[in-house]
Amino acid sequence: MTVDAEAGSALISSFKSRLQEGQRALCQHFLADGDDLRLLHARCQLIDDVLCEVWSELGLPASLALLAVGGYGRGELYPASDVDLLILLPGQPGRALTAQLEQLVCLLWDIGLETGHSVRTIDQCLEQAAGNITVQTSMIEARLLAGSAPLFGRFSSRIRAGLDAQGFFQTKRIEQEDRHQRFGETPYSLEANCKEGPGGLRDLQLILWITQAAGYGKCWKDLAQRGFITSGEQQLLEACEAFLRRLRTRLHLLAGRREDRLLFEYQTVLAEQLGFAATEARRSSELLMQQYYRTAKMVMQISTILLQNIGAALLPSPDEAPQPINERFQKTHEFLDVVHENVFGETPEAILETFLLLQQHPGVHGLTARAQRALWRARTLIDGDFRDNPVNRTRFVELFQHGQRLTEVFRRMDQLGVLGRYLPGFGRIVGQMQHDLFHAYTVDQHILQVMRKLRRFTVEEFAHEYPLCSRLISDFGNPWVLYVAALFHDIAKGRGGDHSELGAIDARQFCEDHGLASEDTELVVWLVRQHLLMSRTAQKQDISDPGVVSRFAAIVGDERRLVGLYLLTVADIRGTSPKVWNAWKGQLLEQLFTATRRVLLSNEAAPMAEGVIAQRQHEARRLMRYLALPEAVHESLWQEVDTVYFLRHSAEEIAWHALALHDRRDVGRPLVKARLSPHGAGVEVMVYTHDETDLFVRMAGFFSRAGFSIVDAKIHTTRDGYALDTFIVLDVADRGGRREMISYIEHELIERLSGHSPPDLPATGRVSRQVRHFPLQPMVSIQPVVSLEPDETGKLFVLTVVAADRPGLLFTIATQLAAHRANLHTAKITTLGERVEDTFVISGSDLEESAGRVKLETDLLKQLLP
């Protein structure tokens, strides 16, 4: 039967109102009682009732069947999920039936149902299912809504008969692997997908799809009854599923659409709705995300074991006698296995022995499902007595000392809950996210990344990637102590207070408890306490200043500490985020390392300024002779610069300036020369022109507009009023073709500086979502410093700016410096993900009084506030 236009309009109005009012009432009930499962079932029932009535109103033939499939077929319909339908036909439809079906589909959309529908015969369903695992999966959960029960019965029987449980299992595992790869194979994404991401709802659904296909059951209770999981694991899975379901339900309601990503803009509100309260040290959103990460990790761990057990049942391996390793362990099909499931209950010391055996037997590819399950269950045996046991302490240290498969072993220990139980401090930071705008990993995953980087320094195949680190660690006695330092360097994050100091206390206790030699203990404790020292010094201070190097060397004390700190610092930065490390940071660290090592090995203080200047001038003259420049070519330039110029520039830079300026100093137009940085990081740019108040503003605007980021600036004004400035710039977009960029910079910057037009406004761009929703409170400080020249002490100041990165930030700072008549001498621009920590050496008459410094700080803060 077809419905005329007037009747159709009435139907649409009636059903649309019913749906809207019904869903509004369901949401109100949910907000009152918070019962998400009741909401999902009630929404499903509401849609069932409406669909059945629509089906009846349209008078569709009794020989057809209307089926709910997919998530709707399961009887759980999230607030913004699609309604997936299958209209099952006994045969090919005629023209009249086709018209009725088209009217049905249009009507469903008109009343506000977002349906995903298909119209097929049973044969067509089987054909589609054979070639598409997603279609086959959705049909497993089909449920009859209206129409022919016999037709649905035949459909169900043929779908079940056509299932190949083994093939289904293998295909779904491949599908899961592909899905996990799309999400970086980690649940620890900043904006995790609680449905599709690793450890999300889809992983749980996948297990139940496989068990339904295999006839093992439809719920966790069924699997427990069949012995695939214990009652305890059943409760854990149900709790994980409930948390993820509750999270996704509220996320849909909050977003007002189908949204499964835990976007920054929703995290704080979700946390508050779910009862997470902020503490002095941590945001409510961080507590929510920690719970999410721990839940996802639990899902991944239990599902891995469960799928291995199901796979063993579906695809039994050929009989092969296990190869004994000792009285507790054996090798089964290239995997490490326990001789029986109660090994750890009888001998708890075997827990850590498991991981030591993985290191000692490279031919073993991993752990059997039985061994993993036994370890998972045994993790609760790790208590105070276990930690105090000398055997366990010795074995734990041996894991570091052996070194082989270090990353794999510690990741397995983390995944199985063993590491967090053995080191309660580590257990507290599992899943702990840091919304500090530059860490891309949770604290526990960052620590494991740092250990991985350190281990890679020792592997020959990576020597080309880390040449200096590889050489240094090969000569470093007991390099395993660096792994211990890495394990503790951030272990105290989130406790409040200085995590370096708190971590050092934990590290000392560990080292003393585990019998490390006193010299190794002191090194580990010192490295944990000072693990930020080298990066802060290299990125925020003028490391060409002998005084800076001398003070740093005094803190370090000896070469072994220096090498250990350098290796840990490189690993720490590289293990923070793929976006944080660059060749420029590597260059700064290497320069500081080399200069400090020279001081430490000479057993003397760093040379005084006069000695440094003499050395650099001598080396610069040698390089100029190599460049075939006239003997006295440098004299007129050197007469116009002061001693600070020679301290801030290397001999190679001084010779380059002389080459560029020897016959062009009196030309009226600005001179700009650019070259690939001799250190391999970015482009080095020299600018020589009449000094002007807004010169740095103009150059900052140009580089920003051209897509370059200034990472280092050395600003010098000659005695005859010329600016001689040197910059290192990086191409923000990494466009390649740096040689082409050189010509562009030289030509365009000369044109900008030659004219009298206003400075270029910086390029505009969107602020990242993380910056918008986790704003960093900017900090500005101005402190007097001891000058490189004693007669200028008290006239130079260090301006430190910490803020969220955004387009035109440096231009904003430069504009304020110009407005306050501050002279810029050097700039160190440090970008850490979405966070910048910039340091400027400035001077100016307005700054010599505290009121002037306070005014600059205040005005800068106003400009930097989001």
VOMI-785140 format. One line per 2 residues: number of its first residue (from 1); their letters; for each residue z, y, x of C-alpha. Coordinates in pm, whole numbers. Example, Ala and Ser with C-alpha at 12.3 -4.5 7.8 and 13.67 -1.06 7.14 Angstrom:
residues 2
1) AS) 780:-450:1230; 714:-106:1367
This chain:
residues 866
1) MT) 0:0:0; -80:349:127
3) VD) 124:657:36; -41:979:-85
5) AE) 20:1310:88; 279:1442:-158
7) AG) 482:1122:-158; 448:1100:221
9) SA) 585:1451:262; 886:1363:49
11) LI) 946:1046:250; 928:1237:576
13) SS) 1175:1499:456; 1417:1239:322
15) FK) 1417:1011:627; 1418:1298:873
17) SR) 1728:1447:711; 1895:1109:702
19) LQ) 1830:1050:1071; 1948:1396:1176
21) EG) 2263:1384:963; 2336:1027:1065
23) QR) 2303:1096:1437; 2506:1416:1406
25) AL) 2786:1220:1236; 2771:950:1506
27) CQ) 2807:1211:1781; 3104:1369:1605
29) HF) 3274:1028:1577; 3205:966:1944
31) LA) 3349:1299:2054; 3659:1213:1850
33) DG) 3717:857:1971; 3507:829:2291
35) DD) 3395:477:2200; 3052:467:2363
37) LR) 2976:104:2273; 3046:178:1907
39) LL) 2809:476:1930; 2527:265:2078
41) HA) 2567:-7:1818; 2602:242:1532
43) RC) 2289:433:1638; 2104:104:1655
45) QL) 2222:16:1304; 2119:357:1172
47) ID) 1768:314:1312; 1755:-44:1180
49) DV) 1836:75:828; 1580:357:835
51) LC) 1304:134:974; 1365:-137:717
53) EV) 1350:116:435; 1033:276:572
55) WS) 878:-71:602; 973:-142:242
57) EL) 852:197:113; 510:145:265
59) GL) 481:-199:106; 353:-371:419
61) PA) 243:-735:371; 518:-995:381
63) SL) 319:-1196:635; 383:-931:906
65) AL) 701:-893:1109; 863:-581:1255
67) LA) 1053:-658:1578; 1291:-457:1792
69) VG) 1224:-522:2161; 1359:-406:2496
71) GY) 1692:-223:2494; 1664:-168:2120
73) GR) 1622:-542:2077; 1952:-591:2264
75) GE) 2124:-387:1995; 2224:-103:2228
77) LY) 2046:225:2172; 2147:516:2394
79) PA) 2147:866:2239; 1808:965:2383
81) SD) 1645:626:2440; 1309:533:2294
83) VD) 1287:295:1999; 1069:7:2124
85) LL) 891:-183:1845; 652:-475:1820
87) IL) 453:-513:1500; 369:-882:1490
89) LP) 54:-988:1301; -46:-1337:1177
91) GQ) -409:-1257:1260; -649:-974:1331
93) PG) -592:-684:1083; -857:-566:839
95) RA) -950:-207:774; -690:-157:497
97) LT) -404:-303:701; -508:-97:1005
99) AQ) -484:216:791; -137:115:672
101) LE) -19:52:1027; -153:389:1142
103) QL) 32:554:855; 352:370:958
105) VC) 329:487:1318; 257:848:1217
107) LL) 541:847:969; 788:723:1231
109) WD) 696:1007:1465; 707:1260:1180
111) IG) 1062:1167:1085; 1175:1218:1446
113) LE) 1172:868:1595; 1031:852:1948
115) TG) 885:504:1931; 718:291:2189
117) HS) 515:50:1982; 258:-224:2012
119) VR) 63:-416:1745; -27:-773:1844
121) TI) -74:-1129:1728; 132:-1406:1886
123) DQ) -161:-1508:2107; -207:-1149:2223
125) CL) 167:-1128:2299; 148:-1441:2513
127) EQ) -159:-1309:2691; 11:-977:2766
129) AA) 333:-1147:2874; 147:-1375:3114
131) GN) 9:-1080:3308; 295:-831:3280
133) IT) 655:-917:3365; 781:-602:3192
135) VQ) 619:-705:2863; 755:-1058:2900
137) TS) 1104:-921:2966; 1100:-697:2659
139) MI) 997:-991:2440; 1288:-1206:2558
141) EA) 1521:-971:2373; 1311:-940:2056
143) RL) 1502:-911:1730; 1365:-934:1374
145) LA) 1405:-616:1169; 1183:-679:866
147) GS) 904:-903:747; 824:-1267:803
149) AP) 1105:-1478:949; 875:-1781:999
151) LF) 629:-1569:1197; 915:-1441:1413
153) GR) 1038:-1798:1458; 697:-1915:1584
155) FS) 679:-1613:1813; 1024:-1683:1962
157) SR) 949:-2051:2014; 620:-1987:2192
159) IR) 769:-1709:2409; 1050:-1938:2519
161) AG) 812:-2227:2574; 589:-2007:2789
163) LD) 872:-1899:3017; 863:-2027:3373
165) AQ) 1225:-1972:3475; 1155:-2014:3847
167) GF) 857:-1782:3844; 1043:-1532:3628
169) FQ) 1334:-1530:3873; 1112:-1476:4175
171) TK) 909:-1202:4007; 1217:-1016:3885
173) RI) 1368:-1028:4234; 1050:-877:4380
175) EQ) 1054:-615:4105; 1416:-534:4193
177) ED) 1335:-504:4563; 1048:-265:4487
179) RH) 1272:-59:4261; 1547:-41:4523
181) QR) 1293:71:4783; 1189:359:4557
183) FG) 1549:477:4572; 1586:434:4947
185) ET) 1769:100:4906; 2099:282:4865
187) PY) 2314:377:4568; 2451:674:4766
189) SL) 2199:933:4652; 2333:1284:4591
191) EA) 2181:1272:4243; 2194:901:4173
193) NC) 2004:736:3888; 2268:545:3693
195) KE) 2007:329:3519; 1732:246:3769
197) GP) 1905:311:4102; 2056:33:4317
199) GG) 2381:-73:4159; 2287:83:3826
201) LR) 2261:-61:3475; 1918:-209:3544
203) DL) 2063:-443:3807; 2306:-581:3552
205) QL) 2036:-614:3288; 1813:-798:3535
207) IL) 2075:-1069:3586; 2109:-1129:3213
209) WI) 1731:-1137:3168; 1706:-1407:3434
211) TQ) 1991:-1611:3286; 1838:-1588:2939
213) AA) 1503:-1705:3077; 1678:-1994:3252
215) GY) 1888:-2084:2949; 2216:-2010:3127
217) GK) 2347:-1759:2874; 2320:-1406:2740
219) CW) 2646:-1246:2853; 2896:-1246:3141
221) KD) 3127:-1480:2951; 2848:-1740:2933
223) LA) 2800:-1720:3310; 3172:-1758:3370
225) QR) 3182:-2065:3148; 2895:-2218:3346
227) GF) 3074:-2152:3675; 2836:-1892:3817
229) IT) 3116:-1634:3827; 3493:-1648:3802
231) SG) 3689:-1492:3518; 3795:-1219:3761
233) EQ) 3435:-1144:3853; 3350:-1145:3482
235) QL) 3612:-876:3424; 3483:-672:3720
237) LE) 3126:-688:3591; 3235:-590:3241
239) AC) 3434:-297:3381; 3140:-181:3594
241) EA) 2903:-211:3300; 3144:-17:3077
243) FL) 3174:268:3328; 2797:295:3379
245) RR) 2737:274:3004; 2993:546:2935
247) LR) 2839:765:3205; 2484:723:3079
249) TR) 2586:784:2716; 2754:1115:2800
251) LH) 2468:1212:3029; 2216:1174:2745
253) LL) 2433:1380:2512; 2495:1647:2773
255) AG) 2129:1679:2873; 2003:1656:2516
257) RR) 1722:1432:2632; 1655:1102:2808
259) ED) 1802:1178:3152; 1943:906:3376
261) RL) 1987:1108:3694; 2331:1244:3774
263) LF) 2193:1589:3847; 2416:1847:4013
265) EY) 2422:2064:3701; 2582:1782:3502
267) QT) 2824:1632:3752; 3113:1874:3705
269) VL) 3099:1867:3324; 3068:1488:3322
271) AE) 3368:1463:3553; 3578:1677:3322
273) QL) 3467:1481:3015; 3560:1154:3183
275) GF) 3901:1278:3288; 3851:1350:3660
277) AA) 4068:1646:3766; 3999:1849:4079
279) TE) 4252:1846:4363; 4317:2102:4634
281) AR) 4093:1911:4872; 3822:1775:4640
283) RS) 3611:1880:4342; 3624:1685:4018
285) SE) 3253:1608:4064; 3325:1450:4403
287) LL) 3588:1225:4245; 3343:1125:3972
289) MQ) 3069:1047:4221; 3310:848:4439
291) QY) 3391:633:4137; 3018:598:4065
293) YR) 2938:495:4424; 3219:243:4431
295) TA) 3103:99:4099; 2741:79:4215
297) KM) 2853:-85:4539; 3055:-340:4340
299) VM) 2755:-413:4117; 2529:-463:4418
301) QI) 2778:-693:4589; 2857:-918:4292
303) ST) 2495:-925:4174; 2377:-1025:4523
305) IL) 2613:-1321:4525; 2536:-1409:4165
307) LQ) 2159:-1396:4210; 2186:-1615:4520
309) NI) 2385:-1869:4317; 2136:-1856:4029
311) GA) 1849:-1888:4277; 2014:-2192:4435
313) AL) 2040:-2351:4090; 1680:-2268:3994
315) LP) 1521:-2327:4333; 1734:-2583:4518
317) SP) 1662:-2610:4888; 1549:-2946:5028
319) DE) 1831:-3169:5141; 1923:-3094:5498
321) AP) 2239:-3190:5674; 2451:-2885:5769
323) QP) 2497:-2825:6143; 2868:-2795:6228
325) IN) 2978:-2485:6418; 3352:-2551:6411
327) ER) 3605:-2697:6170; 3566:-2398:5935
329) FQ) 3198:-2304:5954; 2858:-2465:5953
331) KT) 2494:-2362:5962; 2306:-2440:5642
333) HE) 1933:-2362:5615; 1961:-2096:5891
335) FL) 2257:-1928:5718; 2624:-1922:5810
337) DV) 2827:-2121:5559; 3188:-2221:5508
339) VH) 3268:-2593:5502; 3442:-2546:5167
341) EN) 3521:-2252:4937; 3893:-2236:5020
343) VF) 3848:-2195:5396; 3984:-1841:5393
345) GE) 4274:-1931:5168; 4378:-2201:5416
347) TP) 4298:-1992:5726; 4289:-1616:5652
349) EA) 4214:-1547:6022; 3869:-1696:5956
351) IL) 3773:-1382:5758; 3706:-1177:6072
353) ET) 3586:-1488:6256; 3295:-1498:6009
355) FL) 3156:-1170:6137; 3217:-1258:6500
357) LL) 3015:-1578:6449; 2728:-1371:6305
359) QQ) 2725:-1179:6632; 2750:-1489:6848
361) HP) 2472:-1684:6671; 2155:-1470:6662
363) GV) 1962:-1757:6501; 2174:-1728:6187
365) HG) 1997:-1504:5934; 2298:-1412:5724
367) LT) 2561:-1562:5496; 2512:-1822:5226
369) AR) 2599:-1728:4870; 2903:-1956:4894
371) AQ) 3027:-1783:5210; 2975:-1438:5057
373) RA) 3157:-1533:4739; 3443:-1685:4938
375) LW) 3473:-1369:5148; 3459:-1149:4841
377) RA) 3742:-1342:4680; 3943:-1355:5004
379) RT) 3937:-979:5067; 4270:-942:4883
381) LI) 4431:-1164:5148; 4395:-874:5393
383) DG) 4739:-715:5375; 4998:-579:5615
385) DF) 5075:-919:5763; 4704:-987:5815
387) RD) 4659:-652:5992; 4961:-716:6215
389) NP) 4838:-1062:6316; 4746:-1053:6691
391) VN) 4458:-1296:6632; 4300:-1067:6375
393) RT) 4351:-760:6591; 4187:-929:6887
395) RF) 3890:-1042:6676; 3841:-698:6525
397) VE) 3819:-540:6871; 3583:-820:6982
399) LF) 3338:-707:6713; 3301:-376:6899
401) QH) 3297:-538:7240; 3031:-794:7153
403) GQ) 2802:-524:7016; 2521:-749:6894
405) RL) 2424:-691:6528; 2697:-427:6518
407) TE) 2543:-229:6234; 2466:-537:6025
409) VF) 2815:-677:6074; 2999:-358:5982
411) RR) 2772:-296:5683; 2847:-647:5557
413) MD) 3217:-591:5610; 3192:-268:5411
415) QL) 2988:-426:5131; 3226:-718:5095
417) GV) 3533:-493:5087; 3669:-637:5412
419) LG) 3644:-321:5623; 3820:-102:5368
421) RY) 4100:-357:5333; 4149:-397:5708
423) LP) 4141:-19:5765; 4298:141:5456
425) GF) 4194:482:5586; 3831:371:5570
427) GR) 3888:228:5223; 3992:574:5099
429) IV) 3664:735:5204; 3435:463:5063
431) GQ) 3195:637:4826; 3338:981:4906
433) MQ) 3063:1242:4883; 3084:1578:5058
435) HD) 2920:1864:4871; 2906:2073:5188
437) LF) 2529:2133:5167; 2436:1934:5476
439) HA) 2578:1581:5458; 2328:1352:5286
441) YT) 2552:1045:5286; 2896:949:5165
443) VD) 3162:962:5437; 3170:585:5486
445) QH) 2791:560:5506; 2777:855:5748
447) IL) 3027:680:5976; 2818:363:5971
449) QV) 2505:569:6041; 2672:723:6348
451) MR) 2771:379:6475; 2412:268:6419
453) KL) 2276:560:6622; 2514:490:6909
455) RR) 2415:124:6908; 2046:218:6917
457) FT) 2107:413:7238; 2179:77:7405
459) VE) 1865:-98:7278; 1572:-91:7519
461) EF) 1305:-62:7249; 1447:277:7143
463) AH) 1476:419:7494; 1164:631:7445
465) EY) 1325:797:7141; 1656:875:7314
467) PL) 1573:885:7687; 1877:1077:7811
469) CS) 2118:902:7575; 1981:563:7677
471) RL) 2031:641:8047; 2380:776:7995
473) IS) 2512:492:7783; 2373:229:8021
475) DF) 2602:370:8295; 2898:426:8062
477) GN) 3174:174:8124; 3294:2:7807
479) PW) 3048:177:7574; 3213:-6:7283
481) VL) 3495:250:7283; 3237:500:7153
483) YV) 3191:280:6845; 3566:298:6785
485) AA) 3556:678:6815; 3264:690:6571
487) LF) 3457:476:6321; 3747:723:6322
489) HD) 3574:1059:6374; 3551:1141:6000
491) IA) 3795:888:5857; 4039:1161:5750
493) KG) 3787:1356:5542; 3917:1461:5202
495) RG) 4288:1442:5284; 4329:1815:5326
497) GD) 4403:1972:5661; 4203:1933:5982
499) HS) 4026:1597:5958; 3975:1592:6335
501) EL) 4349:1614:6403; 4441:1369:6127
503) GA) 4170:1129:6243; 4300:1148:6600
505) ID) 4643:1035:6476; 4486:737:6299
507) AR) 4276:657:6605; 4579:657:6838
509) QF) 4770:426:6607; 4474:188:6589
511) CE) 4419:184:6964; 4785:123:7043
513) DH) 4816:-147:6776; 4505:-323:6904
515) GL) 4603:-316:7271; 4332:-89:7410
517) AS) 4384:23:7767; 4559:359:7797
519) ED) 4253:531:7945; 4033:399:7663
521) TE) 4290:503:7405; 4308:857:7542
523) LV) 3928:882:7546; 3894:765:7184
525) VW) 4168:1001:7063; 4020:1294:7254
527) LV) 3669:1226:7122; 3790:1209:6761
529) RQ) 3990:1531:6800; 3706:1718:6974
531) HL) 3400:1559:6809; 3280:1898:6678
533) LM) 3342:2090:7000; 3005:2038:7169
535) SR) 2788:2112:6866; 2986:2427:6786
537) TA) 2966:2548:7145; 2594:2478:7184
539) QK) 2492:2621:6848; 2725:2918:6820
541) QD) 2785:3045:7172; 2564:3179:7448
543) IS) 2546:2876:7674; 2359:3077:7937
545) DP) 2689:3262:7991; 2871:3101:8288
547) GV) 3201:3187:8122; 3113:2985:7813
549) VS) 3022:2684:8025; 3333:2723:8238
551) RF) 3563:2733:7934; 3388:2434:7778
553) AA) 3413:2239:8105; 3785:2317:8126
555) IV) 3842:2164:7780; 3630:1858:7860
557) GD) 3799:1794:8191; 3594:1511:8340
559) ER) 3246:1357:8337; 3338:1049:8133
561) RL) 3464:1264:7847; 3155:1482:7871
563) VG) 2915:1187:7852; 3109:1031:7565
565) LY) 3119:1360:7375; 2748:1421:7426
567) LL) 2655:1073:7301; 2888:1097:7000
569) TV) 2761:1448:6916; 2395:1345:6919
571) AD) 2472:1039:6705; 2688:1247:6468
573) IR) 2420:1509:6404; 2143:1251:6371
575) GT) 2358:1049:6133; 2433:1345:5904
577) SP) 2100:1396:5732; 1732:1348:5820
579) KV) 1688:1725:5782; 1967:1841:6015
581) WN) 1843:1722:6355; 1554:1890:6533
583) AW) 1431:1920:6888; 1584:2266:6920
585) KG) 1936:2132:6859; 1863:1852:7105
587) QL) 1757:2106:7365; 2073:2314:7325
589) LE) 2298:2011:7357; 2113:1888:7664
591) QL) 2132:2231:7829; 2505:2250:7769
593) FT) 2553:1893:7892; 2357:1956:8213
595) AT) 2531:2285:8293; 2877:2141:8225
597) RR) 2809:1826:8425; 2708:2041:8720
599) VL) 3038:2228:8700; 3246:1912:8664
601) LS) 3073:1728:8950; 3108:2025:9184
603) NE) 3485:2033:9119; 3456:2410:9106
605) AA) 3456:2672:8836; 3122:2787:8706
607) PM) 2962:3037:8942; 3038:3403:8880
609) AE) 2778:3619:8714; 2659:3760:9046
611) GV) 2590:3415:9181; 2403:3306:8870
613) IA) 2187:3618:8878; 2101:3570:9244
615) QR) 2004:3207:9182; 1784:3294:8884
617) QH) 1614:3582:9059; 1539:3362:9360
619) EA) 1397:3086:9141; 1198:3339:8933
621) RR) 1037:3480:9252; 940:3128:9357
623) LM) 777:3064:9018; 590:3396:9033
625) RY) 449:3303:9373; 340:2972:9220
627) LA) 160:3175:8950; -17:3372:9225
629) LP) 138:3703:9117; 166:3988:9368
631) EA) 488:3979:9571; 640:4295:9420
633) VH) 505:4248:9068; 850:4220:8914
635) ES) 1018:4519:9076; 935:4789:8820
637) LW) 1051:4566:8530; 1367:4449:8704
639) QE) 1467:4809:8773; 1472:4874:8397
641) VD) 1683:4573:8293; 2054:4513:8345
643) TV) 2245:4208:8462; 2280:4071:8108
645) YF) 1904:4016:8097; 1922:3776:8393
647) LR) 2220:3592:8249; 2060:3534:7911
649) HS) 1718:3424:8033; 1623:3127:8247
651) AE) 1427:3173:8567; 1120:3030:8396
653) EI) 1145:3286:8112; 1194:3570:8359
655) AW) 877:3465:8544; 688:3437:8213
657) HA) 791:3792:8120; 677:3920:8457
659) LA) 339:3747:8415; 290:3898:8069
661) LH) 403:4252:8160; 295:4309:8521
663) DR) -13:4516:8429; 62:4616:8069
665) RD) 399:4791:8064; 252:5135:8013
667) VG) 19:5040:7724; 108:5229:7407
669) RP) 58:4941:7167; 320:4668:7126
671) LV) 270:4358:7334; 327:4016:7180
673) KA) 287:3692:7371; 353:3347:7227
675) RL) 346:2998:7373; 460:2648:7292
677) SP) 823:2625:7391; 843:2465:7736
679) HG) 1133:2259:7602; 919:2111:7325
681) AG) 1088:2276:7027; 887:2532:6835
683) VE) 706:2841:6956; 851:3096:7198
685) VM) 757:3457:7124; 803:3760:7349
687) VY) 784:4111:7202; 768:4426:7416
689) TH) 751:4758:7234; 925:5093:7188
691) DE) 1270:5026:7047; 1328:5130:6686
693) TD) 1628:5110:6456; 1467:4865:6215
695) LF) 1272:4665:6474; 1462:4339:6423
697) VR) 1437:4382:6045; 1060:4415:6072
699) MA) 1028:4107:6293; 1260:3899:6072
701) GF) 1054:3997:5768; 729:3904:5942
703) FS) 846:3560:6054; 991:3481:5712
705) RA) 673:3587:5534; 463:3384:5779
707) GF) 669:3068:5718; 864:3059:6044
709) SI) 1237:3020:6092; 1402:3205:6383
711) VD) 1646:2969:6554; 1720:3174:6863
713) AK) 1683:3540:6949; 1754:3721:7275
715) IH) 1741:4095:7221; 1726:4330:7517
717) TT) 1668:4704:7546; 1544:4838:7879
719) RD) 1676:5153:8038; 1353:5338:7950
721) GY) 1389:5262:7576; 1174:4953:7531
723) AL) 1270:4642:7340; 1213:4319:7532
725) DT) 1292:4049:7278; 1241:3674:7295
727) FI) 1248:3439:6995; 1224:3068:6937
729) VL) 1069:3004:6595; 1008:2681:6406
731) DV) 739:2625:6147; 932:2569:5824
733) AD) 650:2372:5662; 574:2176:5982
735) RG) 205:2253:5935; 101:2117:6273
737) GR) -158:2295:6485; 102:2499:6671
739) RE) -162:2634:6909; -343:2791:6615
741) MI) -15:2950:6512; 16:3116:6852
743) SY) -300:3321:6801; -191:3411:6449
745) IE) 154:3530:6563; 18:3736:6853
747) HE) -245:3912:6644; -55:3964:6318
749) LI) 279:4071:6468; 105:4333:6684
751) ER) -61:4470:6370; 272:4484:6183
753) LS) 453:4656:6469; 171:4901:6538
755) GH) 168:5043:6185; 429:5249:6008
757) SP) 439:5049:5689; 776:4927:5556
759) PD) 901:4591:5682; 751:4281:5523
761) LP) 970:4150:5248; 1065:3789:5316
763) AT) 886:3506:5143; 1034:3413:4808
765) GR) 1123:3062:4706; 1350:2864:4485
767) VS) 1708:2798:4584; 1779:2426:4588
769) RQ) 1960:2267:4297; 2244:2168:4527
771) VR) 2300:2530:4631; 2287:2648:4269
773) HF) 2541:2402:4141; 2766:2362:4443
775) PL) 2774:2718:4574; 2919:2771:4918
777) QP) 3158:3065:4939; 3008:3280:5216
779) MV) 3225:3370:5512; 3175:3663:5749
781) SI) 3387:3746:6052; 3354:3992:6340
783) QP) 3557:3931:6655; 3558:4119:6987
785) VV) 3449:3915:7287; 3478:3934:7659
787) SL) 3140:4069:7770; 2922:3922:8038
789) EP) 2971:4255:8211; 3334:4357:8263
791) DE) 3271:4725:8195; 3142:4638:7847
793) TG) 3446:4430:7746; 3562:4543:7403
795) KL) 3220:4681:7313; 3053:4352:7221
797) FV) 3140:4159:6907; 3058:3815:6770
799) LT) 2944:3820:6408; 2970:3478:6242
801) VV) 2804:3416:5907; 2845:3094:5707
803) AA) 2646:3081:5383; 2418:2870:5168
805) DR) 2062:2882:5292; 1814:3077:5085
807) PG) 1479:3251:5136; 1512:3577:5327
809) LL) 1872:3523:5438; 1815:3641:5796
811) FT) 1622:3941:5667; 1923:4033:5450
813) IA) 2158:4010:5749; 1920:4211:5971
815) TQ) 1892:4483:5706; 2269:4520:5692
817) LA) 2296:4533:6071; 2039:4812:6078
819) AH) 2217:5000:5799; 2540:4991:6001
821) RA) 2364:5098:6323; 2459:4771:6491
823) NL) 2262:4668:6799; 2172:4300:6815
825) HT) 2191:4130:7155; 2162:3760:7076
827) AK) 2134:3547:6767; 2195:3175:6721
829) IT) 2059:3053:6388; 2199:2713:6292
831) TL) 2069:2543:5979; 2258:2236:5858
833) GE) 2066:2107:5559; 2121:2370:5288
835) RV) 2394:2545:5488; 2357:2802:5767
837) ED) 2609:2891:6033; 2467:3188:6223
839) TF) 2620:3368:6520; 2517:3713:6645
841) VI) 2637:3916:6944; 2628:4281:6836
843) SG) 2746:4622:6948; 2749:4975:6814
845) SD) 2970:5280:6798; 3054:5215:6432
847) LE) 3196:4875:6528; 3438:4995:6791
849) ES) 3680:5097:6516; 3825:4829:6291
851) AG) 3728:5023:5978; 3361:5003:6075
853) RV) 3382:4628:6129; 3557:4576:5795
855) KL) 3288:4781:5622; 3009:4568:5773
857) ET) 3191:4247:5678; 3240:4371:5321
859) DL) 2881:4484:5274; 2745:4160:5418
861) LK) 2964:3952:5185; 2835:4146:4885
863) QL) 2479:4067:4985; 2552:3700:5052
865) LP) 2737:3621:4732; 2528:3400:4499
